[in-house]
Amino acid sequence: MKIAVIGSGIGGLATACRLALKGHKVVVYEKNKLPGGKLSEIKEQGFRFDTGPSLFTLPDQIDELFKLSGEGTAQNGKYIKLDTICKYFFESGKILSASANPEVFKHQCEEVLGEKAKNIEKHLNTASLLYKQTANIFIFNSLHKLKNFLKLSVFKSLLQVRRLRVTKTMHEVNSKRFISNEAVQIFDRYATYNGSNPYWAPATLNIIAHLENNLGAFFPEKGMYSIVEELYELAKSKGVEFKFDSLVTQINVKNKTVDSITIDNDTHNYDLIISNTDVNYLIRNMMRHHPLKNRLTKLEPSSSALIFYWGINKEFAQLDLHNILFSANYKEEFDHYFTKKTIYSDPTVYIFISSKIVKTDAPKGSENWFVMVNAPYNSGQNWDQLINDTRKNIVHKINSRLNTDIEKHIVFEKIGSPVTIEKNTLSHRGALYGNSSNSKFSAFLRHPNFLRKIKNLYFVGGSVHPGGGIPLCLAGAKIVDNEIPKA
């Protein structure tokens, strides 16, 4: 078949690779000049910054694509397993360098946070059990095909669903399980991995802890964007054609079957189309008669982000690859994002410094800081004022926690906001993960990977099932691949 893939994000690249391996003729259309979608890079004044996802789990999914291609493993298997997952700075003054070893981590929490080690162990064991018993249903299979629920193995897994505590929120479960506020904050934070609010999102999301704390966090030797570069080169080596600076403006449907796309008023015919586009953008701009439009437009978008890319002319030994400076009032912070649609004056600050591992990402004696706070989706806020105020609050927080004057060390700055995210990636209102997961039925309300009412149209990427982030986008590509036969 002649297949068009719209968008070259991780989901689009992985799908293109898989379908090319099946013998199909695949063409990828990308509106930007380079592949990657949200996972891009900035190179300025000797600094290099990854712009998208920075924490990497389940690297075996990348390796699977290369093994299928007969190419061995990506980067010859050169994914570094981190010894320290993240360094946490709390308002109480406590600092925790969270070990990737669950045994060490639970004792760290007891010694540093005053949390009982057995509570941490129970939480991680529960997350592990639930992931192993339910991932095959909720992550690696379509939720929209009845036959997927009729297998004996799936039936057994469904018996465990009650243990997911879908009627409780993450915070409700975590606040009862742990005795220290710091431990609650650490595990509540996983709601932000899909742009949600831990005080609203279902406790189901607690299984995310298994990926990071039990299986481990990894980092590519050459930085996050190297994942895109490798998948791009793999796709080309298998015959995939790429057309950049090509904005698809319309998906055309005839007799309830897609048959073509429109670019610059030109029509291009295809047997099958894969959309790696944000579905909310798609239904408003490319497919105005989408059968799920009414339902999707009523769902709340996920959160976005405000990011400062700072070139720092100093090295900070007290910081690690991943760092979190927590807010003193987590609930108030999330109320600002999701209810007041603004940014709290004391936001949780994430600092990602890839030059801690990739030394060439910054000049000698310098560091590349990716400084991010969560942000509401764009609903017409005064972003100039909000960015200015938030920057001051971030600088104050960094100076206070690190005992420094960070302003005098910033030699380069670039800013990413919900407005620029929407412009650069076509993510509706700048929402990073499509619609939020702030309800117990959110997993079932995500856009499916195919439509029953329109044939030969499939969907991958962070705004559809199973969700955002590199592992889930790769899982979505695998789901779609399973639906399409070999040539």
C-alpha positions in Angstrom: 0.0 0.0 0.0 1.0 3.6 -0.4 0.8 5.1 3.0 1.1 8.7 4.3 2.2 9.5 7.8 1.4 13.0 8.9 3.9 14.3 11.4 7.4 13.0 12.3 7.2 12.9 16.1 8.3 9.7 17.8 5.0 8.0 17.1 5.1 8.9 13.4 8.7 7.8 13.0 8.2 4.5 14.7 5.1 3.8 12.7 6.8 4.7 9.4 9.7 2.3 10.3 7.3 -0.6 11.1 5.2 -0.2 8.0 8.2 0.1 5.7 9.5 -3.1 7.2 6.2 -4.7 6.1 6.9 -3.8 2.5 4.7 -0.7 2.2 5.6 2.5 0.4 5.7 5.1 3.2 5.9 8.9 2.9 6.2 11.2 6.0 4.9 14.7 5.8 6.3 17.2 8.4 5.5 20.9 8.6 8.9 21.8 10.1 12.3 21.6 8.6 13.5 18.7 10.8 12.0 15.6 12.3 11.0 15.1 15.9 7.9 17.1 16.7 8.0 18.0 20.4 11.3 16.2 20.8 13.6 18.7 19.0 16.8 20.6 19.8 18.2 24.1 20.0 21.8 24.9 19.2 23.1 28.4 20.1 26.4 29.9 21.2 28.0 26.6 21.9 25.0 25.2 23.9 22.7 22.4 22.8 19.3 21.9 24.4 16.8 19.0 24.0 13.4 20.7 23.8 11.0 17.9 24.6 10.8 14.8 26.8 13.9 14.5 29.0 13.3 11.4 31.1 13.7 8.1 29.2 12.3 4.7 30.3 11.7 1.4 28.5 14.6 1.8 26.1 14.0 -1.8 24.9 11.1 -0.5 22.8 13.6 1.5 20.7 15.9 -1.5 20.5 12.9 -3.6 19.3 12.6 -1.5 16.2 16.3 -1.9 15.3 16.1 -5.7 16.0 13.1 -5.9 13.7 15.1 -4.1 11.1 18.0 -6.4 11.5 20.1 -3.5 12.6 21.1 -4.7 16.1 20.3 -2.1 18.7 20.1 1.7 18.8 23.4 3.3 19.6 24.7 -0.3 19.9 22.8 -0.4 23.2 24.4 2.8 24.6 21.7 4.0 26.9 23.1 4.9 30.2 21.1 3.6 33.2 21.1 6.4 35.8 22.4 5.7 39.3 20.4 8.7 40.5 16.9 9.1 39.0 16.4 12.7 40.3 17.7 15.0 42.9 14.8 16.5 45.0 15.0 19.8 46.9 12.1 20.3 49.4 10.9 23.5 51.1 11.7 21.9 54.4 15.4 22.0 53.4 15.7 18.3 52.9 17.5 17.1 49.9 17.1 13.6 48.4 19.3 12.1 45.6 16.8 9.4 44.7 18.7 6.2 44.0 17.7 4.0 41.0 18.1 1.0 43.3 14.7 0.4 44.9 16.3 -1.1 48.0 18.6 1.9 48.5 15.8 4.4 47.7 13.4 3.1 50.3 16.1 3.5 53.0 17.0 6.9 51.7 13.4 8.0 52.1 13.5 6.7 55.7 16.8 8.4 56.6 16.2 11.7 54.8 12.5 12.2 54.7 11.4 10.2 57.8 9.3 8.0 55.6 8.9 4.3 56.6 10.9 2.2 54.2 8.1 -0.4 54.3 5.7 2.2 52.9 7.9 2.9 49.9 8.5 -0.8 49.3 4.7 -1.6 49.4 4.0 1.3 47.0 6.6 0.2 44.5 5.6 -3.5 44.8 2.0 -2.6 44.2 2.9 -0.5 41.2 5.0 -3.3 39.8 2.3 -5.9 40.2 -0.4 -3.7 38.7 1.8 -2.7 35.7 2.6 -6.3 34.9 -1.0 -7.4 35.1 -2.7 -4.5 33.3 -0.1 -2.9 30.9 -1.1 -5.4 28.2 -4.6 -4.1 28.4 -4.2 -0.4 28.9 -0.8 0.3 27.1 0.1 -2.3 24.5 -3.4 -3.1 23.1 -6.3 -1.1 21.7 -9.1 -0.4 24.2 -11.5 -0.1 21.3 -11.6 -3.7 20.0 -13.9 -6.2 21.8 -11.7 -9.2 20.9 -8.8 -7.7 22.9 -10.9 -8.2 26.1 -12.0 -11.8 25.3 -8.6 -13.4 25.9 -8.1 -15.5 29.1 -4.9 -13.5 30.0 -6.8 -10.2 29.7 -9.7 -11.5 31.7 -7.3 -12.4 34.5 -5.8 -9.0 34.3 -9.2 -7.3 34.5 -9.7 -9.0 37.8 -6.8 -6.8 39.1 -8.4 -3.5 37.8 -10.2 -3.0 41.2 -6.8 -2.7 42.8 -6.0 0.2 40.5 -8.2 2.3 42.9 -9.9 4.1 39.9 -12.4 5.7 42.3 -9.7 7.3 44.3 -7.3 10.1 43.2 -3.5 9.8 43.2 -3.3 12.1 46.1 -5.9 10.4 48.2 -4.1 7.1 47.9 -0.6 8.6 48.4 -1.5 10.8 51.4 -2.9 7.7 53.2 0.0 5.5 52.2 2.9 7.8 53.3 3.5 9.6 56.5 5.8 12.3 55.1 4.7 15.2 53.0 7.8 14.9 50.9 7.1 11.3 49.9 3.6 12.2 48.9 5.0 15.0 46.7 7.4 12.7 45.0 4.8 10.2 44.0 2.0 12.8 43.3 4.4 14.4 40.8 3.9 11.5 38.4 0.5 12.9 37.4 2.4 15.7 35.5 3.9 13.0 33.2 0.7 13.2 31.3 -0.3 16.7 32.1 -2.7 16.0 34.9 -3.6 17.1 38.4 -2.8 14.5 41.2 -5.6 15.9 43.2 -8.1 15.0 40.4 -6.3 12.3 38.4 -7.2 8.6 39.2 -4.8 6.6 41.4 -4.4 4.4 38.3 -1.5 6.7 37.3 0.5 5.4 40.3 1.7 2.6 38.1 4.0 5.2 36.5 6.3 4.8 39.5 7.1 1.3 38.4 8.7 2.4 35.2 11.0 4.9 36.8 11.7 3.5 40.3 11.7 -0.2 39.6 12.7 -0.6 35.9 15.0 2.5 36.0 15.6 5.8 34.2 18.0 5.9 31.2 19.7 8.6 29.1 21.1 8.3 25.6 24.8 8.8 25.4 24.3 11.5 22.8 21.3 13.2 24.3 17.5 12.9 23.8 17.4 14.2 20.3 19.7 11.4 19.2 16.6 9.1 19.5 14.9 11.1 16.8 18.0 11.1 14.6 18.4 7.3 14.9 14.8 6.6 14.1 15.0 9.1 11.2 18.1 7.4 9.7 16.5 3.9 10.3 13.4 4.9 8.5 15.3 6.3 5.5 17.4 3.2 5.3 14.2 1.2 4.9 12.9 3.3 2.1 10.7 5.8 3.9 10.5 9.1 2.1 10.4 12.4 4.0 8.8 15.7 2.9 9.7 18.6 5.2 8.1 22.1 5.1 4.9 20.3 4.1 1.9 21.2 6.1 -1.1 18.9 5.5 -4.2 21.0 5.6 -6.9 18.4 4.9 -7.5 14.7 5.2 -10.0 13.8 2.5 -12.7 11.2 3.0 -14.7 9.6 0.2 -17.4 6.9 0.8 -16.4 6.7 4.5 -12.8 5.9 3.5 -9.8 8.2 3.4 -8.3 8.5 0.0 -6.0 11.6 0.0 -4.5 14.5 1.7 -4.2 18.2 0.7 -1.0 20.2 0.8 -0.9 23.7 -0.7 -4.1 23.1 -2.6 -2.6 20.0 -4.2 -4.2 16.6 -3.6 -2.1 13.5 -3.0 -3.7 10.1 -3.1 -3.0 7.3 -0.6 -4.3 3.9 0.3 -3.9 4.5 4.0 -3.2 7.5 6.2 -1.6 7.6 9.7 -2.1 10.8 11.7 0.7 11.8 14.2 -1.0 15.2 14.6 -2.6 16.5 17.8 -6.2 15.3 17.5 -7.6 18.5 18.7 -5.8 20.4 16.0 -6.9 17.8 13.5 -10.6 18.0 14.2 -10.5 21.8 14.0 -8.4 22.2 10.9 -7.9 19.0 8.9 -11.0 17.0 9.5 -13.9 19.2 10.4 -16.4 16.3 10.1 -14.6 14.0 12.5 -17.1 11.6 14.0 -15.8 12.2 17.6 -15.6 15.9 17.3 -18.4 16.8 19.7 -17.0 14.5 22.4 -13.4 15.6 22.0 -14.1 19.3 22.1 -15.8 18.9 25.5 -12.7 17.4 27.1 -10.3 19.5 29.1 -6.8 19.9 27.5 -3.8 18.8 29.5 -1.4 21.2 31.1 1.4 22.8 29.1 4.8 24.1 30.2 6.9 27.3 30.5 10.5 26.6 29.7 13.7 28.7 30.0 16.7 27.4 28.0 19.6 29.0 29.9 23.3 28.8 28.9 25.1 29.0 32.3 28.7 30.0 32.5 29.3 28.0 35.6 29.2 24.3 36.7 27.0 23.5 39.7 28.3 20.4 41.5 25.2 20.2 43.8 22.9 19.5 40.8 22.4 16.3 38.9 21.1 15.4 35.4 17.4 15.7 36.7 16.6 18.1 39.5 13.3 19.1 41.2 12.8 22.2 43.4 9.4 21.5 45.0 6.7 24.1 45.8 5.9 24.6 49.5 2.1 24.2 48.7 1.6 21.6 46.0 -2.2 21.7 46.1 -2.3 25.5 45.7 0.1 25.1 42.7 -2.2 22.7 40.9 -5.2 24.8 41.7 -3.5 27.6 39.8 -2.8 25.5 36.8 -6.2 23.8 36.4 -8.7 26.1 38.1 -7.3 29.6 37.9 -5.5 28.9 34.6 -2.3 30.7 35.7 1.1 29.9 37.3 1.5 29.9 41.0 4.0 32.3 42.6 5.9 29.4 44.1 6.0 26.8 41.3 7.8 23.5 41.4 10.9 24.0 39.2 12.5 21.2 37.1 16.1 21.7 36.0 17.4 19.3 33.4 21.2 19.5 32.5 22.2 17.2 29.8 25.8 18.4 29.8 26.2 16.5 33.1 26.5 13.5 30.7 26.9 14.9 27.2 29.9 17.1 27.8 29.7 18.7 24.4 26.3 20.1 25.1 27.9 23.1 26.8 31.2 25.0 26.5 33.9 23.9 29.0 33.1 25.1 32.5 29.5 25.8 31.6 26.1 24.0 31.7 23.0 23.9 29.6 19.9 24.4 31.8 16.5 23.3 30.7 14.4 25.1 33.4 10.7 24.2 33.3 7.6 24.8 35.3 4.1 23.4 34.6 1.7 25.8 33.0 -1.9 26.0 32.1 -2.9 25.5 28.4 -3.3 28.7 26.5 -6.7 30.3 27.1 -5.8 33.9 26.3 -3.7 34.7 29.3 -1.3 37.7 29.3 1.7 35.5 28.6 4.2 38.4 28.4 3.4 39.4 32.0 3.0 35.8 33.2 6.4 34.8 31.7 8.1 37.9 33.3 6.6 37.2 36.7 7.3 33.5 36.7 10.9 34.1 35.6 11.4 36.3 38.7 9.9 33.6 40.9 12.1 30.9 39.4 15.2 33.0 39.8 14.3 33.7 43.5 13.7 30.0 44.1 16.9 28.8 42.5 18.9 31.5 44.4 17.3 30.5 47.7 17.7 26.7 47.3 21.2 26.7 45.7 22.6 29.8 47.6 23.6 31.5 44.4 22.9 34.5 42.2 21.9 32.7 39.0 21.2 35.9 37.0 24.9 36.8 36.7 25.6 33.3 35.2 23.0 33.3 32.4 24.8 34.0 29.2 22.1 32.7 26.8 18.3 32.5 27.1 15.5 31.3 24.9 11.9 30.8 26.1 9.3 28.2 25.3 5.7 28.8 26.3 2.2 27.4 25.6 2.0 29.9 22.7 5.3 28.8 21.1 4.5 25.1 21.7 1.2 25.5 19.9 2.8 27.3 17.0 5.8 24.9 16.6 4.0 21.6 17.2 0.3 22.4 16.4 -0.7 21.2 19.8 -4.1 22.7 20.5 -3.7 25.5 23.0 -0.2 24.3 23.7 -1.4 21.3 25.7 1.4 18.8 25.8 -0.6 15.6 26.0 -3.9 16.3 24.2 -6.6 16.0 26.8 -5.9 15.6 30.5 -6.3 12.5 32.5 -8.3 14.1 35.3 -11.1 11.6 35.5 -11.4 7.9 36.3 -12.6 7.2 32.8 -9.8 9.2 31.1 -8.0 6.1 29.7 -11.2 5.2 27.8 -11.9 8.7 26.6 -8.6 9.2 24.8 -8.9 9.2 21.1 -8.7 5.6 19.7 -6.0 4.5 17.3 -8.5 4.0 14.5 -12.1 5.0 13.7 -14.9 2.6 13.0 -16.8 5.1 10.8 -13.8 5.9 8.6 -11.7 3.2 7.0 -7.9 3.3 6.4 -7.3 6.1 8.9 -5.1 5.5 12.0 -3.8 7.6 14.8 -0.6 7.7 16.8 1.2 10.2 19.1 0.8 11.7 22.5 -2.8 12.9 22.1 -4.3 9.5 21.4 -4.3 6.1 23.1 -2.2 5.1 25.1 -0.9 8.6 25.8 2.1 10.9 25.8 5.8 10.4 26.4 8.3 8.3 24.4 7.3 4.8 25.7 3.6 5.4 25.2 4.1 6.9 21.7 6.2 3.8 20.8 3.4 1.6 22.2 0.8 3.4 20.0 2.9 2.8 16.9 3.0 -0.9 17.8 -0.8 -1.0 18.2 -1.3 0.5 14.8 1.3 -1.7 13.2 -0.7 -4.8 14.5 -3.8 -3.5 12.6 -2.1 -3.3 9.2 -1.1 -6.4 7.3 2.1 -7.0 5.4 2.4 -6.0 1.8 
